Amino acid sequence: MRGGWLFAHIALIFAGYAALFLSFGASLIYLLQERNLKSKRAAGFLARLPALETIDEISYRSLLLGFPFMTLA
């Protein structure tokens, strides 16, 4: 337990949760942007969000990192 395994375990779990939380946040932003585009109105903050394709790519890539980190941990 005093070796590097505990540090590696904690680092991998933290990285996995961070990536999955980023994916969750990107999914929420995707839903907000989609609703904004369907209603065809440009509100202050929502008008500055990136394109749906960009948000989807961020979410997908963070999922690709999150699950392997959690599996390795």
Distance bins in CASP14 RR format, pairs under 12 A and 6 or more apart:
PFRMAT RR
TARGET T0000
AUTHOR 0000-0000-0000
RMODE 2
METHOD distances of the structure
MODEL  1
1 7 0 0 0 0 0 1 0 0 0 0 0
1 9 0 0 0 0 0 1 0 0 0 0 0
1 10 0 0 0 0 0 1 0 0 0 0 0
3 9 0 0 0 0 0 1 0 0 0 0 0
3 10 0 0 0 0 0 1 0 0 0 0 0
4 10 0 0 0 0 1 0 0 0 0 0 0
4 11 0 0 0 0 1 0 0 0 0 0 0
4 12 0 0 0 0 0 1 0 0 0 0 0
5 11 0 0 0 0 0 1 0 0 0 0 0
5 12 0 0 0 0 0 1 0 0 0 0 0
5 72 0 0 0 0 0 1 0 0 0 0 0
5 73 0 0 0 0 0 1 0 0 0 0 0
6 12 0 0 0 0 0 1 0 0 0 0 0
6 13 0 0 0 0 0 1 0 0 0 0 0
6 73 0 0 0 0 0 1 0 0 0 0 0
7 13 0 0 0 0 0 1 0 0 0 0 0
7 14 0 0 0 0 0 1 0 0 0 0 0
7 73 0 0 0 0 0 1 0 0 0 0 0
8 14 0 0 0 0 0 1 0 0 0 0 0
8 15 0 0 0 0 0 1 0 0 0 0 0
8 69 0 0 0 0 0 1 0 0 0 0 0
8 72 0 0 0 0 1 0 0 0 0 0 0
8 73 0 0 0 0 1 0 0 0 0 0 0
9 15 0 0 0 0 0 1 0 0 0 0 0
9 16 0 0 0 0 0 1 0 0 0 0 0
9 69 0 0 0 0 0 1 0 0 0 0 0
9 70 0 0 0 0 0 1 0 0 0 0 0
9 72 0 0 0 0 1 0 0 0 0 0 0
9 73 1 0 1 0 0 0 0 0 0 0 0
10 16 0 0 0 0 0 1 0 0 0 0 0
10 17 0 0 0 0 0 1 0 0 0 0 0
10 69 0 0 0 0 0 1 0 0 0 0 0
10 73 0 0 0 0 1 0 0 0 0 0 0
11 17 0 0 0 0 0 1 0 0 0 0 0
11 18 0 0 0 0 0 1 0 0 0 0 0
11 69 0 0 0 0 1 0 0 0 0 0 0
11 72 0 0 0 0 0 1 0 0 0 0 0
11 73 0 0 0 0 1 0 0 0 0 0 0
12 18 0 0 0 0 0 1 0 0 0 0 0
12 19 0 0 0 0 0 1 0 0 0 0 0
12 65 0 0 0 0 0 1 0 0 0 0 0
12 66 0 0 0 0 1 0 0 0 0 0 0
12 67 0 0 0 0 0 1 0 0 0 0 0
12 68 0 0 0 0 1 0 0 0 0 0 0
12 69 1 0 1 0 0 0 0 0 0 0 0
12 70 1 0 0 1 0 0 0 0 0 0 0
12 71 0 0 0 0 1 0 0 0 0 0 0
12 72 1 0 1 0 0 0 0 0 0 0 0
12 73 1 1 0 0 0 0 0 0 0 0 0
13 19 0 0 0 0 0 1 0 0 0 0 0
13 20 0 0 0 0 0 1 0 0 0 0 0
13 66 0 0 0 0 0 1 0 0 0 0 0
13 69 1 0 0 1 0 0 0 0 0 0 0
13 70 1 0 0 1 0 0 0 0 0 0 0
13 71 0 0 0 0 0 1 0 0 0 0 0
13 72 0 0 0 0 1 0 0 0 0 0 0
13 73 1 0 1 0 0 0 0 0 0 0 0
14 20 0 0 0 0 0 1 0 0 0 0 0
14 21 0 0 0 0 0 1 0 0 0 0 0
14 66 0 0 0 0 0 1 0 0 0 0 0
14 69 0 0 0 0 1 0 0 0 0 0 0
14 70 0 0 0 0 0 1 0 0 0 0 0
14 73 0 0 0 0 1 0 0 0 0 0 0
15 21 0 0 0 0 0 1 0 0 0 0 0
15 22 0 0 0 0 0 1 0 0 0 0 0
15 62 0 0 0 0 0 1 0 0 0 0 0
15 65 1 0 0 1 0 0 0 0 0 0 0
15 66 1 0 0 1 0 0 0 0 0 0 0
15 67 0 0 0 0 0 1 0 0 0 0 0
15 68 0 0 0 0 1 0 0 0 0 0 0
15 69 1 0 1 0 0 0 0 0 0 0 0
15 70 0 0 0 0 1 0 0 0 0 0 0
15 71 0 0 0 0 0 1 0 0 0 0 0
15 72 0 0 0 0 1 0 0 0 0 0 0
15 73 0 0 0 0 1 0 0 0 0 0 0
16 22 0 0 0 0 1 0 0 0 0 0 0
16 23 0 0 0 0 1 0 0 0 0 0 0
16 24 0 0 0 0 0 1 0 0 0 0 0
16 62 0 0 0 0 1 0 0 0 0 0 0
16 63 0 0 0 0 0 1 0 0 0 0 0
16 64 0 0 0 0 0 1 0 0 0 0 0
16 65 1 0 0 1 0 0 0 0 0 0 0
16 66 1 0 1 0 0 0 0 0 0 0 0
16 67 1 0 0 1 0 0 0 0 0 0 0
16 68 0 0 0 0 1 0 0 0 0 0 0
16 69 1 1 0 0 0 0 0 0 0 0 0
16 70 1 0 1 0 0 0 0 0 0 0 0
16 71 0 0 0 0 1 0 0 0 0 0 0
16 72 0 0 0 0 1 0 0 0 0 0 0
16 73 1 0 0 1 0 0 0 0 0 0 0
17 23 0 0 0 0 0 1 0 0 0 0 0
17 24 0 0 0 0 0 1 0 0 0 0 0
17 62 0 0 0 0 0 1 0 0 0 0 0
17 65 0 0 0 0 0 1 0 0 0 0 0
17 66 0 0 0 0 1 0 0 0 0 0 0
17 67 0 0 0 0 0 1 0 0 0 0 0
17 69 0 0 0 0 1 0 0 0 0 0 0
17 70 1 0 0 1 0 0 0 0 0 0 0
17 73 0 0 0 0 1 0 0 0 0 0 0
18 24 0 0 0 0 0 1 0 0 0 0 0
18 25 0 0 0 0 0 1 0 0 0 0 0
18 62 0 0 0 0 1 0 0 0 0 0 0
18 65 0 0 0 0 1 0 0 0 0 0 0
18 66 0 0 0 0 1 0 0 0 0 0 0
18 69 0 0 0 0 1 0 0 0 0 0 0
18 70 0 0 0 0 0 1 0 0 0 0 0
19 25 0 0 0 0 0 1 0 0 0 0 0
19 26 0 0 0 0 0 1 0 0 0 0 0
19 58 0 0 0 0 0 1 0 0 0 0 0
19 59 0 0 0 0 0 1 0 0 0 0 0
19 60 0 0 0 0 0 1 0 0 0 0 0
19 61 0 0 0 0 1 0 0 0 0 0 0
19 62 1 0 1 0 0 0 0 0 0 0 0
19 63 1 0 0 1 0 0 0 0 0 0 0
19 64 0 0 0 0 1 0 0 0 0 0 0
19 65 1 0 1 0 0 0 0 0 0 0 0
19 66 1 1 0 0 0 0 0 0 0 0 0
19 67 0 0 0 0 1 0 0 0 0 0 0
19 68 0 0 0 0 1 0 0 0 0 0 0
19 69 1 0 0 1 0 0 0 0 0 0 0
19 70 0 0 0 0 1 0 0 0 0 0 0
19 73 0 0 0 0 0 1 0 0 0 0 0
20 26 0 0 0 0 0 1 0 0 0 0 0
20 27 0 0 0 0 0 1 0 0 0 0 0
20 59 0 0 0 0 0 1 0 0 0 0 0
20 62 1 0 0 1 0 0 0 0 0 0 0
20 63 1 0 0 1 0 0 0 0 0 0 0
20 64 0 0 0 0 0 1 0 0 0 0 0
20 65 0 0 0 0 1 0 0 0 0 0 0
20 66 1 0 1 0 0 0 0 0 0 0 0
20 67 1 0 0 1 0 0 0 0 0 0 0
20 68 0 0 0 0 0 1 0 0 0 0 0
20 69 0 0 0 0 1 0 0 0 0 0 0
20 70 1 0 0 1 0 0 0 0 0 0 0
20 71 0 0 0 0 0 1 0 0 0 0 0
20 73 0 0 0 0 0 1 0 0 0 0 0
21 27 0 0 0 0 0 1 0 0 0 0 0
21 28 0 0 0 0 0 1 0 0 0 0 0
21 59 0 0 0 0 0 1 0 0 0 0 0
21 62 0 0 0 0 1 0 0 0 0 0 0
21 63 0 0 0 0 0 1 0 0 0 0 0
21 65 0 0 0 0 0 1 0 0 0 0 0
21 66 0 0 0 0 1 0 0 0 0 0 0
21 69 0 0 0 0 0 1 0 0 0 0 0
21 70 0 0 0 0 0 1 0 0 0 0 0
22 28 0 0 0 0 0 1 0 0 0 0 0
22 29 0 0 0 0 0 1 0 0 0 0 0
22 55 0 0 0 0 0 1 0 0 0 0 0
22 58 1 0 0 1 0 0 0 0 0 0 0
22 59 0 0 0 0 1 0 0 0 0 0 0
22 60 0 0 0 0 0 1 0 0 0 0 0
22 61 0 0 0 0 1 0 0 0 0 0 0
22 62 1 0 1 0 0 0 0 0 0 0 0
22 63 0 0 0 0 1 0 0 0 0 0 0
22 64 0 0 0 0 0 1 0 0 0 0 0
22 65 0 0 0 0 1 0 0 0 0 0 0
22 66 0 0 0 0 1 0 0 0 0 0 0
22 69 0 0 0 0 0 1 0 0 0 0 0
23 29 0 0 0 0 0 1 0 0 0 0 0
23 30 0 0 0 0 0 1 0 0 0 0 0
23 55 0 0 0 0 0 1 0 0 0 0 0
23 56 0 0 0 0 0 1 0 0 0 0 0
23 57 0 0 0 0 0 1 0 0 0 0 0
23 58 1 0 0 1 0 0 0 0 0 0 0
23 59 1 0 1 0 0 0 0 0 0 0 0
23 60 0 0 0 0 1 0 0 0 0 0 0
23 61 0 0 0 0 1 0 0 0 0 0 0
23 62 1 0 1 0 0 0 0 0 0 0 0
23 63 1 0 1 0 0 0 0 0 0 0 0
23 64 0 0 0 0 1 0 0 0 0 0 0
23 65 0 0 0 0 1 0 0 0 0 0 0
23 66 1 0 0 1 0 0 0 0 0 0 0
23 67 0 0 0 0 1 0 0 0 0 0 0
23 69 0 0 0 0 0 1 0 0 0 0 0
23 70 0 0 0 0 0 1 0 0 0 0 0
24 30 0 0 0 0 0 1 0 0 0 0 0
24 31 0 0 0 0 0 1 0 0 0 0 0
24 58 0 0 0 0 0 1 0 0 0 0 0
24 59 0 0 0 0 1 0 0 0 0 0 0
24 62 0 0 0 0 1 0 0 0 0 0 0
24 63 0 0 0 0 1 0 0 0 0 0 0
24 66 0 0 0 0 0 1 0 0 0 0 0
25 31 0 0 0 0 1 0 0 0 0 0 0
25 32 0 0 0 0 0 1 0 0 0 0 0
25 33 0 0 0 0 0 1 0 0 0 0 0
25 49 0 0 0 0 0 1 0 0 0 0 0
25 55 0 0 0 0 1 0 0 0 0 0 0
25 58 0 0 0 0 1 0 0 0 0 0 0
25 59 1 0 0 1 0 0 0 0 0 0 0
25 62 0 0 0 0 1 0 0 0 0 0 0
25 63 0 0 0 0 0 1 0 0 0 0 0
26 32 0 0 0 0 0 1 0 0 0 0 0
26 33 0 0 0 0 0 1 0 0 0 0 0
26 49 0 0 0 0 0 1 0 0 0 0 0
26 50 0 0 0 0 1 0 0 0 0 0 0
26 52 0 0 0 0 0 1 0 0 0 0 0
26 53 0 0 0 0 0 1 0 0 0 0 0
26 54 0 0 0 0 1 0 0 0 0 0 0
26 55 1 0 1 0 0 0 0 0 0 0 0
26 56 1 0 0 1 0 0 0 0 0 0 0
26 57 0 0 0 0 1 0 0 0 0 0 0
26 58 1 0 1 0 0 0 0 0 0 0 0
26 59 1 1 0 0 0 0 0 0 0 0 0
26 60 0 0 0 0 1 0 0 0 0 0 0
26 61 0 0 0 0 1 0 0 0 0 0 0
26 62 1 0 0 1 0 0 0 0 0 0 0
26 63 0 0 0 0 1 0 0 0 0 0 0
27 33 0 0 0 0 0 1 0 0 0 0 0
27 34 0 0 0 0 0 1 0 0 0 0 0
27 52 0 0 0 0 0 1 0 0 0 0 0
27 55 0 0 0 0 1 0 0 0 0 0 0
27 56 0 0 0 0 1 0 0 0 0 0 0
27 58 0 0 0 0 1 0 0 0 0 0 0
27 59 1 0 1 0 0 0 0 0 0 0 0
27 60 0 0 0 0 0 1 0 0 0 0 0
27 62 0 0 0 0 1 0 0 0 0 0 0
27 63 0 0 0 0 1 0 0 0 0 0 0
28 34 0 0 0 0 0 1 0 0 0 0 0
28 35 0 0 0 0 0 1 0 0 0 0 0
28 49 0 0 0 0 0 1 0 0 0 0 0
28 55 0 0 0 0 1 0 0 0 0 0 0
28 58 0 0 0 0 0 1 0 0 0 0 0
28 59 0 0 0 0 1 0 0 0 0 0 0
29 35 0 0 0 0 0 1 0 0 0 0 0
29 36 0 0 0 0 0 1 0 0 0 0 0
29 45 0 0 0 0 0 1 0 0 0 0 0
29 46 0 0 0 0 1 0 0 0 0 0 0
29 48 0 0 0 0 0 1 0 0 0 0 0
29 49 1 0 0 1 0 0 0 0 0 0 0
29 50 0 0 0 0 1 0 0 0 0 0 0
29 51 0 0 0 0 0 1 0 0 0 0 0
29 52 0 0 0 0 1 0 0 0 0 0 0
29 54 0 0 0 0 1 0 0 0 0 0 0
29 55 1 0 1 0 0 0 0 0 0 0 0
29 56 0 0 0 0 0 1 0 0 0 0 0
29 58 0 0 0 0 1 0 0 0 0 0 0
29 59 0 0 0 0 1 0 0 0 0 0 0
30 36 0 0 0 0 0 1 0 0 0 0 0
30 37 0 0 0 0 0 1 0 0 0 0 0
30 49 0 0 0 0 1 0 0 0 0 0 0
30 50 0 0 0 0 1 0 0 0 0 0 0
30 51 0 0 0 0 0 1 0 0 0 0 0
30 52 1 0 0 1 0 0 0 0 0 0 0
30 53 0 0 0 0 0 1 0 0 0 0 0
30 54 0 0 0 0 1 0 0 0 0 0 0
30 55 1 0 1 0 0 0 0 0 0 0 0
30 56 1 0 0 1 0 0 0 0 0 0 0
30 57 0 0 0 0 0 1 0 0 0 0 0
30 58 0 0 0 0 1 0 0 0 0 0 0
30 59 1 0 0 1 0 0 0 0 0 0 0
30 60 0 0 0 0 0 1 0 0 0 0 0
31 37 0 0 0 0 0 1 0 0 0 0 0
31 38 0 0 0 0 0 1 0 0 0 0 0
31 46 0 0 0 0 0 1 0 0 0 0 0
31 49 0 0 0 0 0 1 0 0 0 0 0
31 52 0 0 0 0 0 1 0 0 0 0 0
31 55 0 0 0 0 1 0 0 0 0 0 0
31 56 0 0 0 0 0 1 0 0 0 0 0
31 59 0 0 0 0 0 1 0 0 0 0 0
32 38 0 0 0 0 0 1 0 0 0 0 0
32 39 0 0 0 0 0 1 0 0 0 0 0
32 43 0 0 0 0 1 0 0 0 0 0 0
32 44 0 0 0 0 0 1 0 0 0 0 0
32 45 0 0 0 0 1 0 0 0 0 0 0
32 46 1 0 0 1 0 0 0 0 0 0 0
32 47 0 0 0 0 0 1 0 0 0 0 0
32 48 0 0 0 0 0 1 0 0 0 0 0
32 49 1 0 0 1 0 0 0 0 0 0 0
32 50 0 0 0 0 0 1 0 0 0 0 0
32 52 0 0 0 0 0 1 0 0 0 0 0
32 55 0 0 0 0 1 0 0 0 0 0 0
33 39 0 0 0 0 0 1 0 0 0 0 0
33 42 0 0 0 0 0 1 0 0 0 0 0
33 43 0 0 0 0 0 1 0 0 0 0 0
33 45 0 0 0 0 0 1 0 0 0 0 0
33 46 1 0 0 1 0 0 0 0 0 0 0
33 47 0 0 0 0 1 0 0 0 0 0 0
33 48 0 0 0 0 0 1 0 0 0 0 0
33 49 1 0 1 0 0 0 0 0 0 0 0
33 50 1 0 0 1 0 0 0 0 0 0 0
33 51 1 0 0 1 0 0 0 0 0 0 0
33 52 1 0 1 0 0 0 0 0 0 0 0
33 53 0 0 0 0 0 1 0 0 0 0 0
33 54 0 0 0 0 1 0 0 0 0 0 0
33 55 1 0 0 1 0 0 0 0 0 0 0
33 56 0 0 0 0 1 0 0 0 0 0 0
33 58 0 0 0 0 0 1 0 0 0 0 0
33 59 0 0 0 0 0 1 0 0 0 0 0
34 46 0 0 0 0 0 1 0 0 0 0 0
34 49 0 0 0 0 1 0 0 0 0 0 0
34 51 0 0 0 0 0 1 0 0 0 0 0
34 52 1 0 0 1 0 0 0 0 0 0 0
34 53 0 0 0 0 0 1 0 0 0 0 0
34 55 0 0 0 0 1 0 0 0 0 0 0
34 56 0 0 0 0 0 1 0 0 0 0 0
35 41 0 0 0 0 0 1 0 0 0 0 0
35 43 0 0 0 0 0 1 0 0 0 0 0
35 46 0 0 0 0 1 0 0 0 0 0 0
35 49 0 0 0 0 0 1 0 0 0 0 0
35 52 0 0 0 0 0 1 0 0 0 0 0
36 42 1 0 0 1 0 0 0 0 0 0 0
36 43 1 0 0 1 0 0 0 0 0 0 0
36 44 0 0 0 0 1 0 0 0 0 0 0
36 45 0 0 0 0 1 0 0 0 0 0 0
36 46 1 0 1 0 0 0 0 0 0 0 0
36 47 1 0 0 1 0 0 0 0 0 0 0
36 48 0 0 0 0 0 1 0 0 0 0 0
36 49 1 0 0 1 0 0 0 0 0 0 0
36 50 0 0 0 0 0 1 0 0 0 0 0
36 51 0 0 0 0 0 1 0 0 0 0 0
36 52 0 0 0 0 0 1 0 0 0 0 0
36 55 0 0 0 0 0 1 0 0 0 0 0
37 43 0 0 0 0 0 1 0 0 0 0 0
37 46 0 0 0 0 1 0 0 0 0 0 0
37 47 0 0 0 0 0 1 0 0 0 0 0
37 49 0 0 0 0 1 0 0 0 0 0 0
37 50 0 0 0 0 0 1 0 0 0 0 0
37 51 0 0 0 0 1 0 0 0 0 0 0
37 52 1 0 0 1 0 0 0 0 0 0 0
37 53 0 0 0 0 0 1 0 0 0 0 0
37 55 0 0 0 0 0 1 0 0 0 0 0
38 46 0 0 0 0 0 1 0 0 0 0 0
38 52 0 0 0 0 0 1 0 0 0 0 0
39 46 0 0 0 0 1 0 0 0 0 0 0
39 47 0 0 0 0 0 1 0 0 0 0 0
40 46 0 0 0 0 0 1 0 0 0 0 0
40 47 0 0 0 0 0 1 0 0 0 0 0
41 47 0 0 0 0 1 0 0 0 0 0 0
42 48 0 0 0 0 1 0 0 0 0 0 0
42 49 0 0 0 0 0 1 0 0 0 0 0
43 49 0 0 0 0 1 0 0 0 0 0 0
49 55 1 0 0 1 0 0 0 0 0 0 0
49 58 0 0 0 0 0 1 0 0 0 0 0
50 56 0 0 0 0 0 1 0 0 0 0 0
50 57 0 0 0 0 1 0 0 0 0 0 0
50 58 0 0 0 0 1 0 0 0 0 0 0
50 59 0 0 0 0 0 1 0 0 0 0 0
51 57 0 0 0 0 1 0 0 0 0 0 0
51 58 0 0 0 0 0 1 0 0 0 0 0
52 58 0 0 0 0 0 1 0 0 0 0 0
52 59 0 0 0 0 0 1 0 0 0 0 0
53 59 0 0 0 0 0 1 0 0 0 0 0
53 60 0 0 0 0 0 1 0 0 0 0 0
54 60 0 0 0 0 0 1 0 0 0 0 0
54 61 0 0 0 0 0 1 0 0 0 0 0
55 61 0 0 0 0 0 1 0 0 0 0 0
55 62 0 0 0 0 0 1 0 0 0 0 0
56 62 0 0 0 0 0 1 0 0 0 0 0
56 63 0 0 0 0 0 1 0 0 0 0 0
57 63 0 0 0 0 0 1 0 0 0 0 0
57 64 0 0 0 0 0 1 0 0 0 0 0
58 64 0 0 0 0 0 1 0 0 0 0 0
58 65 0 0 0 0 0 1 0 0 0 0 0
59 65 0 0 0 0 0 1 0 0 0 0 0
59 66 0 0 0 0 0 1 0 0 0 0 0
60 66 0 0 0 0 0 1 0 0 0 0 0
60 67 0 0 0 0 0 1 0 0 0 0 0
61 67 0 0 0 0 0 1 0 0 0 0 0
61 68 0 0 0 0 0 1 0 0 0 0 0
62 68 0 0 0 0 0 1 0 0 0 0 0
62 69 0 0 0 0 0 1 0 0 0 0 0
63 69 0 0 0 0 0 1 0 0 0 0 0
63 70 0 0 0 0 0 1 0 0 0 0 0
64 70 0 0 0 0 0 1 0 0 0 0 0
64 71 0 0 0 0 0 1 0 0 0 0 0
65 71 0 0 0 0 0 1 0 0 0 0 0
65 72 0 0 0 0 0 1 0 0 0 0 0
66 72 0 0 0 0 1 0 0 0 0 0 0
66 73 0 0 0 0 1 0 0 0 0 0 0
67 73 0 0 0 0 0 1 0 0 0 0 0
END
